[in-house]
Amino acid sequence: MAEVELAAGTVEYEDTGGDGPVLVFLHGLAMDSTVWRKVVPELAGDHRCVLPTLPLGGHRRPMRPDADLTLTGMASLVEEFLAALDLREVTLVVNDWGGPQLLISDRRCERIARVVLTSCEAFDNYPPGLPGRLVELTAKVPGGLRLMMSALLRVRALRRAPGGWGWMSKRPVPDEVMDGWFTPAARDSAIRRDLAKYAVSTPGKAELLAHAERMRGFDRPVLIAWASEDKIMPPEHADRLAELFTDARVVLIPDSYTLIPEDHPEPLAASIREFVSTTAS
């Protein structure tokens, strides 16, 4: 893993290198970049794939105690990451976590050429569904996150529980992958501190909807790849998002929940490849 020093702290990332179009893959809460492990091999041959592990609970390097890890702060961290690596003409690929949409609403997109929104938070669906609300609630209870993350690490049956992580993917994520996601927050109080900062920072619904409305008219290409059976990110959000942008296309992925990179990586990778190739200037 490479590292880059940002204002919030040290962020680890993977970089396949190469001279092809740059794809930056972002993951969701209490995960890391391994959520893209099935997609990247399909694209790395002729694309440069960059995968930061964001301080969303699955990271191994705690951030500075005074780091701004609110929703707005995390979006700014993504912007800073792109600048620190001097990445240009980026295709920003998002799954589960919707925070980077704030860069669109604030028009902080100097380095972004196109965006792929893959079954993610949108409009006022923050935190999303029962899993998101559970993290938010436990973060507000002293010791809550430690108990929850430790339970997810030790009791593997909880990972497929209906209404929780079982609604994230139709197919079980391998235990060794989920162990990697949950171990940092289960064992390190500083990682839990970082996770809690984000989890309790959700703005009110009116502010969230205002952020979404400010995305209207964004004129760079947007691919909206959505799971048609998603139980956490409403499928109707795909068309609602498309209405906001002047150059948007919607692809529905069947037989999948939120983690399309886990359930159906091949069609997702193919959609990304076609999108990048057909929108290149």
C-alpha positions in Angstrom: 0.0 0.0 0.0 1.2 3.5 -0.9 0.6 6.4 1.4 -0.2 10.1 1.0 -0.1 12.7 3.8 -3.3 14.8 3.8 -4.5 17.5 6.2 -6.6 14.9 8.1 -3.8 12.3 8.3 -2.1 9.6 6.4 -4.3 7.9 3.8 -3.3 4.5 2.3 -4.1 3.7 -1.3 -3.4 1.3 -4.1 -2.4 2.4 -7.6 -2.1 0.1 -10.5 -0.2 2.7 -12.5 -0.1 3.0 -16.3 -0.9 5.7 -18.8 -4.6 4.8 -19.4 -7.6 6.8 -18.2 -7.6 7.3 -14.4 -10.3 5.6 -12.4 -10.6 6.5 -8.7 -12.7 4.0 -6.8 -14.3 4.9 -3.5 -15.8 2.5 -0.9 -18.4 2.8 1.8 -18.7 2.8 5.5 -16.8 0.2 7.5 -15.2 -1.1 4.4 -11.9 -0.6 2.5 -10.8 -0.7 -1.1 -11.1 -4.5 -1.3 -14.7 -4.1 -2.1 -13.4 -3.4 -5.7 -11.1 -6.4 -5.8 -13.3 -8.1 -8.5 -13.8 -5.1 -10.6 -10.2 -3.7 -10.9 -8.7 -6.7 -12.6 -11.3 -6.3 -15.4 -10.1 -2.7 -16.0 -6.5 -2.4 -14.8 -5.0 -3.6 -18.1 -5.8 -0.4 -19.9 -6.8 2.0 -17.1 -5.0 3.4 -14.2 -7.0 2.4 -11.1 -6.4 4.3 -7.9 -8.1 3.0 -4.7 -7.8 5.0 -1.4 -8.8 3.5 1.9 -10.9 6.3 3.3 -11.2 7.0 7.1 -14.7 5.5 7.2 -14.0 2.8 9.8 -12.1 0.2 7.7 -8.9 2.2 7.6 -5.8 1.1 9.5 -4.1 4.5 10.0 -6.0 6.7 12.5 -6.5 10.3 11.5 -5.3 13.2 13.5 -7.5 13.9 16.6 -8.7 17.3 15.2 -9.4 16.0 11.7 -12.7 17.1 10.1 -14.4 13.8 9.3 -17.9 15.1 8.8 -19.7 14.5 5.6 -18.4 17.8 4.2 -14.9 17.1 5.6 -14.8 13.7 4.0 -15.8 15.1 0.6 -13.0 17.7 1.0 -10.6 14.8 1.8 -11.4 13.2 -1.6 -10.8 16.5 -3.3 -7.4 16.9 -1.5 -6.5 13.3 -2.3 -6.9 13.9 -6.1 -4.8 17.1 -5.8 -2.1 15.4 -3.7 -1.6 12.7 -6.4 -2.0 15.3 -9.2 -4.7 13.1 -10.7 -6.4 14.7 -13.7 -9.3 13.9 -16.0 -10.5 11.5 -13.3 -13.4 9.1 -13.5 -14.7 9.1 -10.0 -16.4 5.8 -9.1 -18.6 5.7 -6.0 -20.4 2.8 -4.3 -22.5 2.8 -1.1 -21.0 6.1 0.2 -22.5 9.2 -1.5 -20.4 11.9 0.0 -18.5 12.8 -3.2 -21.7 14.2 -4.6 -21.0 17.2 -2.5 -18.1 18.0 -4.8 -20.6 18.1 -7.6 -23.1 20.3 -5.7 -20.3 22.7 -4.8 -18.7 22.5 -8.3 -15.4 21.5 -6.9 -14.7 19.2 -9.9 -11.6 20.7 -11.5 -9.9 17.2 -11.7 -13.1 15.2 -12.4 -14.0 14.4 -16.0 -16.9 12.0 -15.3 -18.7 10.3 -12.5 -20.0 6.8 -11.9 -22.6 6.5 -9.1 -23.1 2.9 -8.2 -26.0 2.2 -5.8 -25.1 4.9 -3.3 -26.5 7.3 -0.8 -28.5 10.1 -2.5 -31.0 12.8 -1.7 -31.9 12.5 2.0 -31.0 8.8 2.3 -28.1 9.5 4.7 -27.4 7.3 6.7 -28.9 4.7 4.4 -31.4 2.1 5.5 -31.3 0.0 8.6 -27.5 -0.7 8.5 -26.7 3.0 8.2 -29.0 4.0 11.0 -27.7 1.2 13.2 -24.1 2.6 12.9 -25.4 6.1 13.6 -27.3 5.1 16.7 -24.5 2.9 18.1 -22.0 5.8 17.6 -24.0 7.9 19.9 -23.9 5.4 22.7 -20.7 5.2 24.8 -19.0 1.9 23.9 -21.6 1.2 21.2 -19.3 1.1 18.3 -16.8 -1.2 20.1 -19.6 -3.7 20.9 -21.0 -3.6 17.4 -17.7 -3.9 15.5 -16.4 -6.6 17.9 -19.7 -8.6 17.4 -19.4 -8.3 13.6 -15.8 -9.5 13.9 -16.5 -12.5 16.2 -20.1 -13.5 15.3 -20.1 -14.3 11.6 -23.8 -15.1 11.5 -24.5 -11.4 12.1 -23.0 -10.5 8.8 -25.9 -12.1 6.9 -28.6 -10.9 9.2 -31.7 -9.5 7.4 -31.9 -5.8 7.7 -28.2 -5.5 8.3 -25.2 -6.5 6.3 -27.2 -9.2 4.8 -29.0 -6.6 2.7 -25.7 -5.2 1.4 -25.0 -8.1 -1.0 -27.0 -11.0 -2.3 -24.0 -13.2 -2.2 -21.9 -13.5 1.0 -18.8 -11.5 1.1 -15.9 -13.9 2.0 -15.1 -14.0 5.7 -11.5 -13.0 5.2 -12.6 -9.9 3.4 -15.1 -8.8 6.0 -12.5 -9.6 8.7 -10.3 -7.0 7.1 -13.1 -4.5 7.1 -14.1 -4.9 10.7 -10.8 -5.6 12.5 -9.5 -2.0 12.6 -12.6 -0.5 14.4 -13.0 -3.6 16.6 -9.5 -3.3 17.9 -8.4 0.3 17.8 -10.2 3.0 19.7 -8.7 5.7 17.5 -10.3 4.1 14.4 -13.6 4.0 16.3 -13.2 7.7 17.1 -12.8 8.5 13.4 -15.8 6.3 12.5 -17.9 8.0 15.1 -17.0 11.5 13.9 -18.5 10.6 10.5 -21.4 8.6 11.7 -22.9 11.3 13.9 -22.3 14.1 11.3 -25.3 13.5 9.1 -26.9 16.9 8.1 -30.6 17.4 8.4 -32.9 16.3 5.5 -33.4 19.8 4.3 -29.7 20.4 3.9 -29.2 17.0 2.2 -31.9 17.8 -0.3 -30.4 21.2 -0.9 -27.1 19.6 -1.7 -28.8 17.3 -4.2 -30.7 20.1 -5.9 -27.4 22.1 -6.3 -26.1 19.2 -8.5 -28.8 20.1 -11.1 -27.2 21.1 -14.4 -23.9 19.4 -13.8 -22.8 18.9 -17.4 -20.1 16.3 -17.3 -20.9 12.7 -18.1 -22.5 10.7 -15.3 -23.1 6.9 -15.3 -25.7 5.8 -12.8 -25.3 2.0 -12.3 -27.9 0.8 -9.9 -29.0 -2.5 -8.4 -32.6 -3.1 -9.5 -33.2 -5.1 -6.3 -31.5 -2.8 -3.8 -33.0 -2.8 -0.4 -31.0 0.1 1.0 -30.5 2.5 -1.9 -34.0 3.0 -3.5 -34.0 1.9 -7.1 -36.1 5.0 -8.0 -33.2 7.2 -7.0 -31.4 6.2 -10.2 -33.9 8.0 -12.4 -34.2 10.9 -9.9 -30.5 11.4 -10.1 -30.4 11.2 -13.9 -32.9 14.1 -14.0 -30.4 16.3 -12.3 -27.7 16.0 -14.8 -27.5 17.2 -18.4 -25.5 14.1 -19.6 -26.5 11.0 -17.7 -27.2 7.4 -18.5 -28.8 4.8 -16.3 -27.8 1.1 -16.2 -29.8 -1.2 -14.0 -27.9 -4.3 -12.7 -30.3 -7.2 -12.0 -29.9 -9.8 -9.2 -27.9 -7.5 -7.0 -28.1 -5.5 -3.8 -26.0 -2.4 -3.0 -22.6 -4.0 -3.3 -22.7 -4.5 -7.1 -18.9 -4.9 -7.1 -19.5 -8.0 -5.0 -22.6 -9.4 -6.7 -22.0 -8.6 -10.3 -18.5 -7.2 -11.0 -18.3 -8.2 -14.6 -21.3 -6.3 -16.0 -20.4 -3.3 -13.8 -16.8 -3.3 -15.1 -18.1 -3.6 -18.7 -20.5 -0.6 -18.1 -17.6 1.5 -16.7 -15.3 0.6 -19.6 -17.9 1.5 -22.2 -18.9 4.7 -20.4 -15.3 5.9 -20.2 -14.5 5.0 -23.8 -17.6 6.6 -25.3 -17.3 9.9 -23.3 -13.6 10.4 -23.8 -12.8 13.8 -25.4 
